[in-house]
Amino acid sequence: MPIYEYRCEACGRISNVFVRSVRAKVAATCEHCGGTDLKRLMSRVGRVKSTQDVVDEYGAPRTGEGYRDPRQIGHWVEQRFQDYGMEVPAETREMIDRAREGDLPEDISGV
């Protein structure tokens, strides 16, 4: 189910159009001005970083060195629980997942 991007020729703004099928006919209208003269754009591609991508980008933390990416912190915590044969508590799991999305707790982000 693709989401297409269009630039309105009338107002110049970009609109997103959700389509249920690649084969479906699209009758796009500008979500800003209601115009129908739209030009389809080439959308950017997003990609999720793997654990290896994070290590390649930031390096593996050394003893006594802080982590520079929340995914490294979460991975370390998950590994410690696994080492001890324990399940990650729900509250900890929620915090790890939020950190991976960029929502850091105050005591970690320094806010």
N, CA, C and O atoms as a GROMACS GRO file, in nm:
protein
  444
    1MET      N    1   0.084  -0.118   0.000
    1MET     CA    2   0.000   0.000   0.000
    1MET      C    3   0.088   0.124   0.000
    1MET      O    4   0.136   0.166   0.105
    2PRO      N    5   0.110   0.182  -0.116
    2PRO     CA    6   0.202   0.295  -0.125
    2PRO      C    7   0.140   0.428  -0.083
    2PRO      O    8   0.018   0.446  -0.082
    3ILE      N    9   0.228   0.519  -0.047
    3ILE     CA   10   0.191   0.658  -0.022
    3ILE      C   11   0.268   0.739  -0.125
    3ILE      O   12   0.392   0.741  -0.124
    4TYR      N   13   0.195   0.806  -0.213
    4TYR     CA   14   0.258   0.885  -0.318
    4TYR      C   15   0.264   1.032  -0.276
    4TYR      O   16   0.178   1.079  -0.202
    5GLU      N   17   0.365   1.102  -0.324
    5GLU     CA   18   0.379   1.245  -0.299
    5GLU      C   19   0.356   1.321  -0.428
    5GLU      O   20   0.403   1.282  -0.535
    6TYR      N   21   0.282   1.431  -0.418
    6TYR     CA   22   0.252   1.517  -0.532
    6TYR      C   23   0.280   1.661  -0.496
    6TYR      O   24   0.259   1.704  -0.382
    7ARG      N   25   0.329   1.737  -0.595
    7ARG     CA   26   0.346   1.882  -0.577
    7ARG      C   27   0.234   1.951  -0.653
    7ARG      O   28   0.210   1.923  -0.771
    8CYS      N   29   0.166   2.040  -0.584
    8CYS     CA   30   0.055   2.114  -0.643
    8CYS      C   31   0.111   2.226  -0.731
    8CYS      O   32   0.194   2.305  -0.687
    9GLU      N   33   0.065   2.232  -0.856
    9GLU     CA   34   0.110   2.336  -0.948
    9GLU      C   35   0.051   2.472  -0.910
    9GLU      O   36   0.107   2.575  -0.947
   10ALA      N   37  -0.062   2.474  -0.837
   10ALA     CA   38  -0.126   2.600  -0.799
   10ALA      C   39  -0.058   2.665  -0.679
   10ALA      O   40  -0.025   2.783  -0.683
   11CYS      N   41  -0.035   2.587  -0.571
   11CYS     CA   42   0.022   2.647  -0.448
   11CYS      C   43   0.166   2.605  -0.422
   11CYS      O   44   0.233   2.664  -0.337
   12GLY      N   45   0.215   2.504  -0.495
   12GLY     CA   46   0.354   2.462  -0.480
   12GLY      C   47   0.382   2.373  -0.360
   12GLY      O   48   0.497   2.335  -0.337
   13ARG      N   49   0.279   2.340  -0.283
   13ARG     CA   50   0.300   2.257  -0.163
   13ARG      C   51   0.289   2.109  -0.198
   13ARG      O   52   0.232   2.072  -0.300
   14ILE      N   53   0.344   2.026  -0.110
   14ILE     CA   54   0.345   1.881  -0.132
   14ILE      C   55   0.232   1.816  -0.054
   14ILE      O   56   0.207   1.850   0.062
   15SER      N   57   0.163   1.723  -0.119
   15SER     CA   58   0.056   1.646  -0.058
   15SER      C   59   0.091   1.498  -0.066
   15SER      O   60   0.152   1.452  -0.162
   16ASN      N   61   0.051   1.423   0.036
   16ASN     CA   62   0.069   1.278   0.040
   16ASN      C   63  -0.064   1.212   0.011
   16ASN      O   64  -0.168   1.252   0.064
   17VAL      N   65  -0.061   1.110  -0.074
   17VAL     CA   66  -0.184   1.039  -0.110
   17VAL      C   67  -0.164   0.890  -0.083
   17VAL      O   68  -0.078   0.826  -0.144
   18PHE      N   69  -0.243   0.836   0.008
   18PHE     CA   70  -0.240   0.694   0.041
   18PHE      C   71  -0.320   0.618  -0.063
   18PHE      O   72  -0.434   0.655  -0.093
   19VAL      N   73  -0.261   0.513  -0.120
   19VAL     CA   74  -0.328   0.434  -0.224
   19VAL      C   75  -0.333   0.289  -0.177
   19VAL      O   76  -0.234   0.235  -0.129
   20ARG      N   77  -0.449   0.226  -0.191
   20ARG     CA   78  -0.465   0.089  -0.142
   20ARG      C   79  -0.395  -0.016  -0.228
   20ARG      O   80  -0.367  -0.126  -0.181
   21SER      N   81  -0.367   0.017  -0.353
   21SER     CA   82  -0.302  -0.078  -0.443
   21SER      C   83  -0.216  -0.002  -0.543
   21SER      O   84  -0.249   0.110  -0.581
   22VAL      N   85  -0.107  -0.064  -0.584
   22VAL     CA   86  -0.020  -0.003  -0.684
   22VAL      C   87  -0.094   0.015  -0.815
   22VAL      O   88  -0.066   0.108  -0.890
   23ARG      N   89  -0.189  -0.074  -0.845
   23ARG     CA   90  -0.264  -0.070  -0.970
   23ARG      C   91  -0.384   0.026  -0.968
   23ARG      O   92  -0.444   0.053  -1.071
   24ALA      N   93  -0.416   0.078  -0.850
   24ALA     CA   94  -0.533   0.165  -0.838
   24ALA      C   95  -0.509   0.298  -0.909
   24ALA      O   96  -0.398   0.351  -0.909
   25LYS      N   97  -0.614   0.350  -0.969
   25LYS     CA   98  -0.608   0.480  -1.034
   25LYS      C   99  -0.613   0.588  -0.925
   25LYS      O  100  -0.696   0.580  -0.834
   26VAL      N  101  -0.527   0.686  -0.936
   26VAL     CA  102  -0.517   0.789  -0.834
   26VAL      C  103  -0.575   0.920  -0.887
   26VAL      O  104  -0.531   0.971  -0.990
   27ALA      N  105  -0.674   0.974  -0.816
   27ALA     CA  106  -0.730   1.105  -0.848
   27ALA      C  107  -0.690   1.197  -0.733
   27ALA      O  108  -0.770   1.224  -0.643
   28ALA      N  109  -0.567   1.245  -0.737
   28ALA     CA  110  -0.512   1.323  -0.626
   28ALA      C  111  -0.560   1.467  -0.629
   28ALA      O  112  -0.575   1.528  -0.735
   29THR      N  113  -0.585   1.520  -0.509
   29THR     CA  114  -0.616   1.662  -0.492
   29THR      C  115  -0.523   1.717  -0.384
   29THR      O  116  -0.483   1.646  -0.293
   30CYS      N  117  -0.490   1.844  -0.397
   30CYS     CA  118  -0.401   1.908  -0.300
   30CYS      C  119  -0.471   1.917  -0.165
   30CYS      O  120  -0.582   1.968  -0.155
   31GLU      N  121  -0.404   1.867  -0.062
   31GLU     CA  122  -0.463   1.872   0.071
   31GLU      C  123  -0.456   2.012   0.133
   31GLU      O  124  -0.511   2.034   0.240
   32HIS      N  125  -0.389   2.105   0.065
   32HIS     CA  126  -0.373   2.241   0.117
   32HIS      C  127  -0.469   2.340   0.052
   32HIS      O  128  -0.533   2.420   0.120
   33CYS      N  129  -0.479   2.334  -0.083
   33CYS     CA  130  -0.564   2.431  -0.152
   33CYS      C  131  -0.678   2.366  -0.230
   33CYS      O  132  -0.766   2.436  -0.282
   34GLY      N  133  -0.678   2.233  -0.238
   34GLY     CA  134  -0.785   2.163  -0.310
   34GLY      C  135  -0.762   2.153  -0.459
   34GLY      O  136  -0.847   2.102  -0.532
   35GLY      N  137  -0.648   2.202  -0.507
   35GLY     CA  138  -0.617   2.199  -0.650
   35GLY      C  139  -0.605   2.056  -0.703
   35GLY      O  140  -0.574   1.963  -0.629
   36THR      N  141  -0.629   2.041  -0.833
   36THR     CA  142  -0.621   1.908  -0.895
   36THR      C  143  -0.508   1.897  -0.996
   36THR      O  144  -0.487   1.790  -1.055
   37ASP      N  145  -0.434   2.006  -1.018
   37ASP     CA  146  -0.321   2.003  -1.110
   37ASP      C  147  -0.195   1.968  -1.030
   37ASP      O  148  -0.122   2.057  -0.985
   38LEU      N  149  -0.171   1.839  -1.013
   38LEU     CA  150  -0.061   1.792  -0.930
   38LEU      C  151   0.040   1.714  -1.014
   38LEU      O  152   0.003   1.647  -1.110
   39LYS      N  153   0.166   1.723  -0.976
   39LYS     CA  154   0.272   1.649  -1.042
   39LYS      C  155   0.331   1.550  -0.942
   39LYS      O  156   0.370   1.588  -0.831
   40ARG      N  157   0.335   1.424  -0.982
   40ARG     CA  158   0.385   1.320  -0.891
   40ARG      C  159   0.536   1.335  -0.875
   40ARG      O  160   0.609   1.357  -0.972
   41LEU      N  161   0.582   1.322  -0.749
   41LEU     CA  162   0.724   1.336  -0.716
   41LEU      C  163   0.787   1.200  -0.689
   41LEU      O  164   0.718   1.102  -0.662
   42MET      N  165   0.917   1.196  -0.696
   42MET     CA  166   0.991   1.077  -0.658
   42MET      C  167   1.012   1.087  -0.506
   42MET      O  168   1.079   1.179  -0.460
   43SER      N  169   0.957   0.996  -0.431
   43SER     CA  170   0.966   0.999  -0.285
   43SER      C  171   1.102   0.953  -0.238
   43SER      O  172   1.170   0.874  -0.304
   44ARG      N  173   1.141   1.004  -0.121
   44ARG     CA  174   1.264   0.958  -0.058
   44ARG      C  175   1.244   0.818  -0.003
   44ARG      O  176   1.132   0.779   0.031
   45VAL      N  177   1.350   0.744   0.004
   45VAL     CA  178   1.345   0.609   0.057
   45VAL      C  179   1.404   0.610   0.198
   45VAL      O  180   1.511   0.666   0.220
   46GLY      N  181   1.333   0.549   0.291
   46GLY     CA  182   1.382   0.538   0.428
   46GLY      C  183   1.433   0.397   0.453
   46GLY      O  184   1.388   0.301   0.391
   47ARG      N  185   1.526   0.385   0.543
   47ARG     CA  186   1.577   0.253   0.576
   47ARG      C  187   1.609   0.249   0.724
   47ARG      O  188   1.656   0.348   0.782
   48VAL      N  189   1.584   0.136   0.786
   48VAL     CA  190   1.610   0.117   0.927
   48VAL      C  191   1.753   0.066   0.942
   48VAL      O  192   1.797  -0.021   0.868
   49LYS      N  193   1.825   0.123   1.039
   49LYS     CA  194   1.962   0.079   1.063
   49LYS      C  195   1.962  -0.050   1.142
   49LYS      O  196   1.886  -0.066   1.238
   50SER      N  197   2.048  -0.142   1.102
   50SER     CA  198   2.066  -0.266   1.177
   50SER      C  199   2.163  -0.240   1.291
   50SER      O  200   2.227  -0.135   1.296
   51THR      N  201   2.174  -0.334   1.383
   51THR     CA  202   2.271  -0.323   1.491
   51THR      C  203   2.411  -0.307   1.435
   51THR      O  204   2.490  -0.228   1.487
   52GLN      N  205   2.443  -0.381   1.329
   52GLN     CA  206   2.576  -0.370   1.269
   52GLN      C  207   2.598  -0.233   1.208
   52GLN      O  208   2.708  -0.180   1.216
   53ASP      N  209   2.494  -0.173   1.147
   53ASP     CA  210   2.506  -0.038   1.092
   53ASP      C  211   2.542   0.062   1.203
   53ASP      O  212   2.625   0.150   1.183
   54VAL      N  213   2.478   0.047   1.320
   54VAL     CA  214   2.504   0.137   1.433
   54VAL      C  215   2.648   0.120   1.481
   54VAL      O  216   2.717   0.218   1.506
   55VAL      N  217   2.692  -0.004   1.495
   55VAL     CA  218   2.831  -0.029   1.538
   55VAL      C  219   2.928   0.027   1.435
   55VAL      O  220   3.029   0.087   1.472
   56ASP      N  221   2.898   0.008   1.306
   56ASP     CA  222   2.985   0.062   1.201
   56ASP      C  223   2.992   0.215   1.207
   56ASP      O  224   3.098   0.274   1.187
   57GLU      N  225   2.879   0.278   1.236
   57GLU     CA  226   2.873   0.424   1.239
   57GLU      C  227   2.934   0.483   1.366
   57GLU      O  228   3.011   0.579   1.358
   58TYR      N  229   2.902   0.426   1.483
   58TYR     CA  230   2.946   0.482   1.610
   58TYR      C  231   3.059   0.405   1.676
   58TYR      O  232   3.124   0.455   1.768
   59GLY      N  233   3.083   0.283   1.629
   59GLY     CA  234   3.184   0.199   1.692
   59GLY      C  235   3.128   0.129   1.814
   59GLY      O  236   3.028   0.172   1.871
   60ALA      N  237   3.191   0.022   1.852
   60ALA     CA  238   3.150  -0.050   1.973
   60ALA      C  239   3.204   0.026   2.093
   60ALA      O  240   3.320   0.067   2.092
   61PRO      N  241   3.123   0.044   2.197
   61PRO     CA  242   3.171   0.119   2.314
   61PRO      C  243   3.283   0.043   2.385
   61PRO      O  244   3.279  -0.079   2.399
   62ARG      N  245   3.382   0.118   2.429
   62ARG     CA  246   3.494   0.058   2.503
   62ARG      C  247   3.464   0.066   2.652
   62ARG      O  248   3.378   0.143   2.695
   63THR      N  249   3.534  -0.010   2.730
   63THR     CA  250   3.517  -0.009   2.875
   63THR      C  251   3.535   0.133   2.927
   63THR      O  252   3.634   0.199   2.898
   64GLY      N  253   3.437   0.178   3.005
   64GLY     CA  254   3.442   0.312   3.062
   64GLY      C  255   3.398   0.422   2.969
   64GLY      O  256   3.393   0.538   3.010
   65GLU      N  257   3.365   0.388   2.846
   65GLU     CA  258   3.322   0.489   2.749
   65GLU      C  259   3.170   0.486   2.740
   65GLU      O  260   3.110   0.378   2.739
   66GLY      N  261   3.108   0.600   2.733
   66GLY     CA  262   2.963   0.607   2.722
   66GLY      C  263   2.913   0.566   2.584
   66GLY      O  264   2.988   0.567   2.486
   67TYR      N  265   2.789   0.531   2.579
   67TYR     CA  266   2.727   0.496   2.452
   67TYR      C  267   2.686   0.623   2.380
   67TYR      O  268   2.646   0.720   2.444
   68ARG      N  269   2.696   0.621   2.247
   68ARG     CA  270   2.661   0.740   2.169
   68ARG      C  271   2.531   0.724   2.093
   68ARG      O  272   2.490   0.816   2.022
   69ASP      N  273   2.466   0.611   2.107
   69ASP     CA  274   2.343   0.586   2.034
   69ASP      C  275   2.250   0.505   2.123
   69ASP      O  276   2.294   0.406   2.182
   70PRO      N  277   2.122   0.542   2.134
   70PRO     CA  278   2.031   0.470   2.224
   70PRO      C  279   2.011   0.323   2.187
   70PRO      O  280   1.978   0.242   2.273
   71ARG      N  281   2.032   0.289   2.059
   71ARG     CA  282   2.018   0.149   2.021
   71ARG      C  283   2.128   0.065   2.084
   71ARG      O  284   2.105  -0.053   2.114
   72GLN      N  285   2.247   0.122   2.105
   72GLN     CA  286   2.354   0.050   2.170
   72GLN      C  287   2.320   0.025   2.316
   72GLN      O  288   2.347  -0.083   2.368
   73ILE      N  289   2.262   0.123   2.382
   73ILE     CA  290   2.224   0.107   2.523
   73ILE      C  291   2.122  -0.005   2.536
   73ILE      O  292   2.136  -0.094   2.619
   74GLY      N  293   2.017   0.000   2.453
   74GLY     CA  294   1.913  -0.101   2.457
   74GLY      C  295   1.967  -0.240   2.430
   74GLY      O  296   1.929  -0.336   2.496
   75HIS      N  297   2.056  -0.250   2.332
   75HIS     CA  298   2.115  -0.379   2.299
   75HIS      C  299   2.195  -0.433   2.418
   75HIS      O  300   2.187  -0.551   2.450
   76TRP      N  301   2.272  -0.346   2.484
   76TRP     CA  302   2.351  -0.386   2.599
   76TRP      C  303   2.260  -0.437   2.711
   76TRP      O  304   2.288  -0.542   2.770
   77VAL      N  305   2.152  -0.365   2.740
   77VAL     CA  306   2.059  -0.406   2.846
   77VAL      C  307   1.995  -0.540   2.811
   77VAL      O  308   1.989  -0.630   2.895
   78GLU      N  309   1.949  -0.554   2.687
   78GLU     CA  310   1.889  -0.681   2.646
   78GLU      C  311   1.988  -0.796   2.660
   78GLU      O  312   1.951  -0.905   2.704
   79GLN      N  313   2.113  -0.772   2.624
   79GLN     CA  314   2.216  -0.876   2.633
   79GLN      C  315   2.241  -0.916   2.778
   79GLN      O  316   2.257  -1.035   2.807
   80ARG      N  317   2.244  -0.819   2.870
   80ARG     CA  318   2.268  -0.850   3.012
   80ARG      C  319   2.153  -0.936   3.067
   80ARG      O  320   2.178  -1.033   3.139
   81PHE      N  321   2.029  -0.902   3.034
   81PHE     CA  322   1.916  -0.983   3.080
   81PHE      C  323   1.926  -1.124   3.023
   81PHE      O  324   1.901  -1.222   3.094
   82GLN      N  325   1.964  -1.135   2.896
   82GLN     CA  326   1.977  -1.266   2.834
   82GLN      C  327   2.089  -1.346   2.901
   82GLN      O  328   2.074  -1.466   2.924
   83ASP      N  329   2.201  -1.280   2.932
   83ASP     CA  330   2.312  -1.347   2.998
   83ASP      C  331   2.271  -1.409   3.131
   83ASP      O  332   2.320  -1.515   3.168
   84TYR      N  333   2.182  -1.341   3.203
   84TYR     CA  334   2.135  -1.389   3.333
   84TYR      C  335   2.011  -1.478   3.322
   84TYR      O  336   1.957  -1.521   3.423
   85GLY      N  337   1.967  -1.505   3.199
   85GLY     CA  338   1.853  -1.593   3.178
   85GLY      C  339   1.722  -1.533   3.225
   85GLY      O  340   1.631  -1.605   3.267
   86MET      N  341   1.711  -1.402   3.217
   86MET     CA  342   1.591  -1.332   3.265
   86MET      C  343   1.519  -1.264   3.149
   86MET      O  344   1.580  -1.228   3.048
   87GLU      N  345   1.389  -1.248   3.165
   87GLU     CA  346   1.309  -1.171   3.069
   87GLU      C  347   1.328  -1.022   3.099
   87GLU      O  348   1.342  -0.983   3.215
   88VAL      N  349   1.328  -0.941   2.996
   88VAL     CA  350   1.334  -0.796   3.013
   88VAL      C  351   1.199  -0.751   3.068
   88VAL      O  352   1.096  -0.778   3.006
   89PRO      N  353   1.196  -0.681   3.184
   89PRO     CA  354   1.068  -0.633   3.238
   89PRO      C  355   0.997  -0.541   3.139
   89PRO      O  356   1.061  -0.472   3.060
   90ALA      N  357   0.864  -0.543   3.145
   90ALA     CA  358   0.782  -0.465   3.051
   90ALA      C  359   0.819  -0.316   3.052
   90ALA      O  360   0.827  -0.254   2.946
   91GLU      N  361   0.840  -0.259   3.170
   91GLU     CA  362   0.873  -0.116   3.180
   91GLU      C  363   1.009  -0.088   3.113
   91GLU      O  364   1.024   0.014   3.045
   92THR      N  365   1.105  -0.177   3.132
   92THR     CA  366   1.236  -0.162   3.070
   92THR      C  367   1.225  -0.177   2.919
   92THR      O  368   1.286  -0.101   2.844
   93ARG      N  369   1.148  -0.276   2.874
   93ARG     CA  370   1.127  -0.298   2.731
   93ARG      C  371   1.066  -0.173   2.668
   93ARG      O  372   1.108  -0.131   2.560
   94GLU      N  373   0.968  -0.113   2.735
   94GLU     CA  374   0.902   0.008   2.683
   94GLU      C  375   1.003   0.123   2.672
   94GLU      O  376   1.002   0.198   2.574
   95MET      N  377   1.089   0.138   2.774
   95MET     CA  378   1.188   0.244   2.772
   95MET      C  379   1.289   0.223   2.659
   95MET      O  380   1.327   0.318   2.591
   96ILE      N  381   1.331   0.098   2.638
   96ILE     CA  382   1.425   0.068   2.529
   96ILE      C  383   1.362   0.101   2.395
   96ILE      O  384   1.425   0.164   2.310
   97ASP      N  385   1.237   0.058   2.376
   97ASP     CA  386   1.169   0.084   2.249
   97ASP      C  387   1.152   0.233   2.223
   97ASP      O  388   1.169   0.279   2.111
   98ARG      N  389   1.117   0.310   2.328
   98ARG     CA  390   1.103   0.455   2.313
   98ARG      C  391   1.236   0.519   2.278
   98ARG      O  392   1.243   0.609   2.194
   99ALA      N  393   1.344   0.474   2.343
   99ALA     CA  394   1.477   0.529   2.315
   99ALA      C  395   1.518   0.501   2.171
   99ALA      O  396   1.581   0.586   2.107
  100ARG      N  397   1.483   0.384   2.121
  100ARG     CA  398   1.516   0.351   1.982
  100ARG      C  399   1.443   0.440   1.884
  100ARG      O  400   1.488   0.460   1.771
  101GLU      N  401   1.329   0.496   1.927
  101GLU     CA  402   1.254   0.588   1.843
  101GLU      C  403   1.299   0.733   1.865
  101GLU      O  404   1.247   0.824   1.801
  102GLY      N  405   1.397   0.754   1.956
  102GLY     CA  406   1.449   0.889   1.979
  102GLY      C  407   1.392   0.959   2.100
  102GLY      O  408   1.429   1.073   2.126
  103ASP      N  409   1.303   0.895   2.175
  103ASP     CA  410   1.243   0.954   2.295
  103ASP      C  411   1.325   0.910   2.415
  103ASP      O  412   1.296   0.807   2.477
  104LEU      N  413   1.428   0.989   2.450
  104LEU     CA  414   1.518   0.953   2.558
  104LEU      C  415   1.465   1.002   2.693
  104LEU      O  416   1.407   1.110   2.701
  105PRO      N  417   1.484   0.922   2.799
  105PRO     CA  418   1.448   0.967   2.933
  105PRO      C  419   1.532   1.088   2.970
  105PRO      O  420   1.642   1.106   2.918
  106GLU      N  421   1.480   1.172   3.060
  106GLU     CA  422   1.550   1.296   3.098
  106GLU      C  423   1.690   1.271   3.150
  106GLU      O  424   1.782   1.344   3.114
  107ASP      N  425   1.709   1.168   3.234
  107ASP     CA  426   1.840   1.146   3.294
  107ASP      C  427   1.943   1.097   3.193
  107ASP      O  428   2.063   1.103   3.222
  108ILE      N  429   1.900   1.049   3.077
  108ILE     CA  430   1.994   1.007   2.972
  108ILE      C  431   2.021   1.122   2.876
  108ILE      O  432   2.135   1.143   2.835
  109SER      N  433   1.917   1.196   2.840
  109SER     CA  434   1.933   1.301   2.739
  109SER      C  435   1.990   1.430   2.796
  109SER      O  436   2.035   1.517   2.721
  110GLY      N  437   1.990   1.444   2.931
  110GLY     CA  438   2.043   1.564   2.994
  110GLY      C  439   1.947   1.680   2.989
  110GLY      O  440   1.987   1.793   3.019
  111VAL      N  441   1.822   1.658   2.954
  111VAL     CA  442   1.723   1.765   2.945
  111VAL      C  443   1.671   1.799   3.082
  111VAL      O  444   1.587   1.888   3.096
   0.00000   0.00000   0.00000
